[in-house]
Amino acid sequence: MKELVEYIARRLVGNPDEVNVSEMEQDQILIVKLKVGKDDIGKVIGKQGRTAKAVRTILNTASAKGEQKVLLEIAE
């Protein structure tokens, strides 16, 4: 999942070198934390959160085969 989020985020932002993705597992939930530069946070979230919601939908679809739920956190 980390690679998928990183791939999507690098294509959305203006500074792809500032994209940092990390994963941690907690109680059957995979938490994917996405960090981008200050200038790019709006591009990742999108108007009214539409872009972030779309990325979360992609992650949930990709994890549907597994038993694990995926949670995306976007940090500055």
Secondary structure, DSSP 8 states (H G I E B T S, - for coil): -HHHHHHHHHHHSS-GGG-EEEEEEETTEEEEEEE--GGGHHHHH-GGGHHHHHHHHHHHHHTTTSS-EEEEEEE-
